[in-house]
Amino acid sequence: MTNFQINKDSEKFKERLDDEEDEKTCIKWSVLKFKQYLQKKGVDVEEMFLKINDVIVKTVISFEAHLMSKVY
């Protein structure tokens, strides 16, 4: 089970973070709200997302040959 599956039955459950809602009790945040939160904490969000993208690209490259051998 995931945290979402467990927490969705809580009486304090809030699926989405709206401007007026408490960010500590919300279960899911939009990417925009998450970026805004990180910016408030002093994180260089653009740099962080570039690094995340880099990891994703390198991960896909690492299994590309194996994947393509199964396709063709």
N, CA, C and O atoms as a GROMACS GRO file, in nm:
protein
  288
    1MET      N    1   0.084  -0.118   0.000
    1MET     CA    2   0.000   0.000   0.000
    1MET      C    3   0.088   0.125   0.000
    1MET      O    4   0.199   0.126   0.053
    2THR      N    5   0.035   0.228  -0.060
    2THR     CA    6   0.106   0.355  -0.060
    2THR      C    7   0.050   0.445   0.050
    2THR      O    8  -0.056   0.418   0.106
    3ASN      N    9   0.124   0.552   0.081
    3ASN     CA   10   0.075   0.647   0.180
    3ASN      C   11  -0.060   0.704   0.139
    3ASN      O   12  -0.147   0.723   0.224
    4PHE      N   13  -0.078   0.730   0.010
    4PHE     CA   14  -0.205   0.784  -0.038
    4PHE      C   15  -0.319   0.688  -0.006
    4PHE      O   16  -0.424   0.730   0.041
    5GLN      N   17  -0.299   0.559  -0.032
    5GLN     CA   18  -0.405   0.461  -0.007
    5GLN      C   19  -0.442   0.456   0.141
    5GLN      O   20  -0.559   0.438   0.176
    6ILE      N   21  -0.344   0.472   0.226
    6ILE     CA   22  -0.369   0.469   0.371
    6ILE      C   23  -0.434   0.599   0.417
    6ILE      O   24  -0.532   0.597   0.492
    7ASN      N   25  -0.380   0.712   0.372
    7ASN     CA   26  -0.424   0.842   0.421
    7ASN      C   27  -0.557   0.888   0.364
    7ASN      O   28  -0.623   0.974   0.424
    8LYS      N   29  -0.599   0.835   0.250
    8LYS     CA   30  -0.722   0.885   0.188
    8LYS      C   31  -0.846   0.861   0.273
    8LYS      O   32  -0.949   0.925   0.252
    9ASP      N   33  -0.838   0.769   0.369
    9ASP     CA   34  -0.951   0.742   0.457
    9ASP      C   35  -0.949   0.825   0.585
    9ASP      O   36  -1.040   0.815   0.667
   10SER      N   37  -0.846   0.906   0.602
   10SER     CA   38  -0.836   0.991   0.721
   10SER      C   39  -0.938   1.103   0.714
   10SER      O   40  -0.969   1.154   0.606
   11GLU      N   41  -0.992   1.142   0.830
   11GLU     CA   42  -1.086   1.254   0.832
   11GLU      C   43  -1.017   1.387   0.802
   11GLU      O   44  -1.084   1.485   0.769
   12LYS      N   45  -0.884   1.390   0.812
   12LYS     CA   46  -0.807   1.511   0.781
   12LYS      C   47  -0.761   1.514   0.636
   12LYS      O   48  -0.689   1.605   0.595
   13PHE      N   49  -0.801   1.415   0.558
   13PHE     CA   50  -0.755   1.401   0.419
   13PHE      C   51  -0.793   1.522   0.335
   13PHE      O   52  -0.908   1.566   0.335
   14LYS      N   53  -0.696   1.575   0.263
   14LYS     CA   54  -0.717   1.680   0.163
   14LYS      C   55  -0.638   1.637   0.041
   14LYS      O   56  -0.516   1.628   0.046
   15GLU      N   57  -0.708   1.610  -0.068
   15GLU     CA   58  -0.640   1.555  -0.185
   15GLU      C   59  -0.553   1.658  -0.256
   15GLU      O   60  -0.443   1.626  -0.301
   16ARG      N   61  -0.600   1.780  -0.267
   16ARG     CA   62  -0.526   1.883  -0.340
   16ARG      C   63  -0.494   2.000  -0.248
   16ARG      O   64  -0.568   2.030  -0.154
   17LEU      N   65  -0.382   2.064  -0.277
   17LEU     CA   66  -0.340   2.182  -0.201
   17LEU      C   67  -0.392   2.306  -0.271
   17LEU      O   68  -0.350   2.339  -0.382
   18ASP      N   69  -0.482   2.375  -0.205
   18ASP     CA   70  -0.529   2.504  -0.254
   18ASP      C   71  -0.459   2.612  -0.173
   18ASP      O   72  -0.401   2.584  -0.069
   19ASP      N   73  -0.466   2.735  -0.221
   19ASP     CA   74  -0.397   2.844  -0.153
   19ASP      C   75  -0.435   2.856  -0.006
   19ASP      O   76  -0.350   2.887   0.078
   20GLU      N   77  -0.561   2.832   0.025
   20GLU     CA   78  -0.606   2.852   0.163
   20GLU      C   79  -0.586   2.730   0.252
   20GLU      O   80  -0.608   2.737   0.373
   21GLU      N   81  -0.547   2.618   0.195
   21GLU     CA   82  -0.531   2.496   0.274
   21GLU      C   83  -0.392   2.487   0.338
   21GLU      O   84  -0.295   2.543   0.287
   22ASP      N   85  -0.385   2.417   0.448
   22ASP     CA   86  -0.259   2.396   0.519
   22ASP      C   87  -0.175   2.294   0.444
   22ASP      O   88  -0.216   2.180   0.426
   23GLU      N   89  -0.056   2.336   0.401
   23GLU     CA   90   0.029   2.248   0.320
   23GLU      C   91   0.077   2.125   0.396
   23GLU      O   92   0.119   2.028   0.333
   24LYS      N   93   0.072   2.126   0.529
   24LYS     CA   94   0.119   2.010   0.606
   24LYS      C   95   0.016   1.898   0.611
   24LYS      O   96   0.053   1.784   0.640
   25THR      N   97  -0.110   1.925   0.582
   25THR     CA   98  -0.213   1.821   0.589
   25THR      C   99  -0.258   1.774   0.452
   25THR      O  100  -0.339   1.681   0.442
   26CYS      N  101  -0.209   1.835   0.348
   26CYS     CA  102  -0.252   1.798   0.213
   26CYS      C  103  -0.175   1.675   0.165
   26CYS      O  104  -0.056   1.661   0.190
   27ILE      N  105  -0.244   1.587   0.096
   27ILE     CA  106  -0.185   1.462   0.050
   27ILE      C  107  -0.113   1.479  -0.084
   27ILE      O  108  -0.001   1.430  -0.100
   28LYS      N  109  -0.174   1.548  -0.180
   28LYS     CA  110  -0.114   1.564  -0.312
   28LYS      C  111  -0.100   1.713  -0.343
   28LYS      O  112  -0.192   1.791  -0.318
   29TRP      N  113   0.013   1.749  -0.398
   29TRP     CA  114   0.037   1.886  -0.440
   29TRP      C  115   0.054   1.888  -0.591
   29TRP      O  116   0.104   1.792  -0.650
   30SER      N  117   0.011   1.996  -0.654
   30SER     CA  118   0.042   2.014  -0.796
   30SER      C  119   0.192   2.041  -0.807
   30SER      O  120   0.256   2.080  -0.710
   31VAL      N  121   0.246   2.021  -0.926
   31VAL     CA  122   0.389   2.049  -0.947
   31VAL      C  123   0.416   2.197  -0.921
   31VAL      O  124   0.519   2.232  -0.863
   32LEU      N  125   0.325   2.283  -0.964
   32LEU     CA  126   0.342   2.427  -0.942
   32LEU      C  127   0.350   2.459  -0.793
   32LEU      O  128   0.439   2.533  -0.751
   33LYS      N  129   0.257   2.406  -0.714
   33LYS     CA  130   0.260   2.432  -0.569
   33LYS      C  131   0.388   2.376  -0.505
   33LYS      O  132   0.445   2.439  -0.416
   34PHE      N  133   0.432   2.259  -0.552
   34PHE     CA  134   0.555   2.200  -0.500
   34PHE      C  135   0.674   2.289  -0.531
   34PHE      O  136   0.760   2.311  -0.445
   35LYS      N  137   0.680   2.341  -0.654
   35LYS     CA  138   0.790   2.431  -0.692
   35LYS      C  139   0.787   2.559  -0.609
   35LYS      O  140   0.891   2.607  -0.565
   36GLN      N  141   0.668   2.613  -0.588
   36GLN     CA  142   0.655   2.734  -0.507
   36GLN      C  143   0.701   2.709  -0.362
   36GLN      O  144   0.768   2.794  -0.302
   37TYR      N  145   0.665   2.594  -0.308
   37TYR     CA  146   0.707   2.557  -0.173
   37TYR      C  147   0.860   2.549  -0.165
   37TYR      O  148   0.920   2.602  -0.072
   38LEU      N  149   0.921   2.482  -0.262
   38LEU     CA  150   1.066   2.469  -0.263
   38LEU      C  151   1.134   2.604  -0.278
   38LEU      O  152   1.236   2.630  -0.213
   39GLN      N  153   1.079   2.690  -0.361
   39GLN     CA  154   1.136   2.824  -0.378
   39GLN      C  155   1.133   2.901  -0.246
   39GLN      O  156   1.228   2.971  -0.213
   40LYS      N  157   1.022   2.889  -0.172
   40LYS     CA  158   1.013   2.954  -0.040
   40LYS      C  159   1.121   2.905   0.055
   40LYS      O  160   1.168   2.979   0.141
   41LYS      N  161   1.161   2.778   0.038
   41LYS     CA  162   1.264   2.718   0.123
   41LYS      C  163   1.404   2.750   0.073
   41LYS      O  164   1.502   2.706   0.133
   42GLY      N  165   1.416   2.826  -0.037
   42GLY     CA  166   1.546   2.866  -0.088
   42GLY      C  167   1.610   2.769  -0.186
   42GLY      O  168   1.728   2.780  -0.216
   43VAL      N  169   1.533   2.674  -0.237
   43VAL     CA  170   1.585   2.576  -0.331
   43VAL      C  171   1.587   2.636  -0.472
   43VAL      O  172   1.492   2.703  -0.512
   44ASP      N  173   1.695   2.613  -0.545
   44ASP     CA  174   1.702   2.652  -0.685
   44ASP      C  175   1.624   2.547  -0.765
   44ASP      O  176   1.678   2.445  -0.806
   45VAL      N  177   1.496   2.574  -0.784
   45VAL     CA  178   1.404   2.477  -0.844
   45VAL      C  179   1.442   2.442  -0.987
   45VAL      O  180   1.437   2.326  -1.026
   46GLU      N  181   1.481   2.542  -1.065
   46GLU     CA  182   1.519   2.516  -1.203
   46GLU      C  183   1.638   2.419  -1.210
   46GLU      O  184   1.638   2.324  -1.289
   47GLU      N  185   1.738   2.443  -1.127
   47GLU     CA  186   1.856   2.356  -1.123
   47GLU      C  187   1.817   2.215  -1.076
   47GLU      O  188   1.865   2.116  -1.131
   48MET      N  189   1.732   2.207  -0.976
   48MET     CA  190   1.689   2.077  -0.924
   48MET      C  191   1.617   1.996  -1.031
   48MET      O  192   1.644   1.877  -1.048
   49PHE      N  193   1.525   2.060  -1.105
   49PHE     CA  194   1.452   1.989  -1.208
   49PHE      C  195   1.541   1.952  -1.326
   49PHE      O  196   1.518   1.849  -1.390
   50LEU      N  197   1.642   2.032  -1.356
   50LEU     CA  198   1.739   1.994  -1.459
   50LEU      C  199   1.815   1.868  -1.417
   50LEU      O  200   1.839   1.780  -1.499
   51LYS      N  201   1.852   1.860  -1.290
   51LYS     CA  202   1.922   1.742  -1.240
   51LYS      C  203   1.832   1.619  -1.242
   51LYS      O  204   1.877   1.509  -1.275
   52ILE      N  205   1.705   1.637  -1.206
   52ILE     CA  206   1.610   1.525  -1.210
   52ILE      C  207   1.595   1.477  -1.354
   52ILE      O  208   1.596   1.356  -1.380
   53ASN      N  209   1.581   1.570  -1.447
   53ASN     CA  210   1.570   1.535  -1.588
   53ASN      C  211   1.693   1.457  -1.634
   53ASN      O  212   1.681   1.359  -1.708
   54ASP      N  213   1.810   1.501  -1.591
   54ASP     CA  214   1.935   1.434  -1.628
   54ASP      C  215   1.937   1.289  -1.579
   54ASP      O  216   1.979   1.200  -1.652
   55VAL      N  217   1.891   1.266  -1.458
   55VAL     CA  218   1.886   1.130  -1.403
   55VAL      C  219   1.788   1.045  -1.484
   55VAL      O  220   1.816   0.928  -1.512
   56ILE      N  221   1.675   1.102  -1.520
   56ILE     CA  222   1.575   1.027  -1.598
   56ILE      C  223   1.632   0.989  -1.734
   56ILE      O  224   1.619   0.874  -1.777
   57VAL      N  225   1.695   1.084  -1.802
   57VAL     CA  226   1.753   1.056  -1.933
   57VAL      C  227   1.860   0.947  -1.924
   57VAL      O  228   1.862   0.855  -2.005
   58LYS      N  229   1.948   0.957  -1.826
   58LYS     CA  230   2.054   0.857  -1.809
   58LYS      C  231   1.996   0.721  -1.775
   58LYS      O  232   2.051   0.618  -1.816
   59THR      N  233   1.888   0.717  -1.700
   59THR     CA  234   1.823   0.590  -1.665
   59THR      C  235   1.767   0.524  -1.791
   59THR      O  236   1.786   0.404  -1.811
   60VAL      N  237   1.699   0.600  -1.874
   60VAL     CA  238   1.643   0.547  -1.998
   60VAL      C  239   1.754   0.498  -2.090
   60VAL      O  240   1.743   0.391  -2.150
   61ILE      N  241   1.859   0.576  -2.102
   61ILE     CA  242   1.973   0.535  -2.187
   61ILE      C  243   2.032   0.404  -2.137
   61ILE      O  244   2.075   0.321  -2.218
   62SER      N  245   2.035   0.384  -2.007
   62SER     CA  246   2.098   0.265  -1.951
   62SER      C  247   2.025   0.136  -1.989
   62SER      O  248   2.088   0.030  -1.996
   63PHE      N  249   1.895   0.141  -2.013
   63PHE     CA  250   1.824   0.019  -2.051
   63PHE      C  251   1.772   0.022  -2.195
   63PHE      O  252   1.698  -0.068  -2.236
   64GLU      N  253   1.810   0.123  -2.271
   64GLU     CA  254   1.763   0.136  -2.409
   64GLU      C  255   1.800   0.015  -2.494
   64GLU      O  256   1.715  -0.039  -2.564
   65ALA      N  257   1.925  -0.029  -2.490
   65ALA     CA  258   1.969  -0.141  -2.574
   65ALA      C  259   1.890  -0.268  -2.540
   65ALA      O  260   1.848  -0.342  -2.629
   66HIS      N  261   1.873  -0.293  -2.412
   66HIS     CA  262   1.797  -0.412  -2.369
   66HIS      C  263   1.652  -0.403  -2.418
   66HIS      O  264   1.597  -0.500  -2.469
   67LEU      N  265   1.593  -0.288  -2.401
   67LEU     CA  266   1.456  -0.268  -2.444
   67LEU      C  267   1.441  -0.285  -2.594
   67LEU      O  268   1.348  -0.352  -2.640
   68MET      N  269   1.530  -0.226  -2.671
   68MET     CA  270   1.522  -0.235  -2.817
   68MET      C  271   1.546  -0.377  -2.866
   68MET      O  272   1.490  -0.416  -2.968
   69SER      N  273   1.628  -0.454  -2.796
   69SER     CA  274   1.652  -0.593  -2.836
   69SER      C  275   1.525  -0.677  -2.820
   69SER      O  276   1.508  -0.778  -2.889
   70LYS      N  277   1.438  -0.638  -2.731
   70LYS     CA  278   1.312  -0.710  -2.708
   70LYS      C  279   1.205  -0.669  -2.808
   70LYS      O  280   1.114  -0.746  -2.838
   71VAL      N  281   1.216  -0.548  -2.860
   71VAL     CA  282   1.118  -0.496  -2.953
   71VAL      C  283   1.140  -0.550  -3.093
   71VAL      O  284   1.045  -0.585  -3.163
   72TYR      N  285   1.265  -0.558  -3.134
   72TYR     CA  286   1.298  -0.600  -3.271
   72TYR      C  287   1.347  -0.739  -3.273
   72TYR      O  288   1.380  -0.792  -3.380
   0.00000   0.00000   0.00000
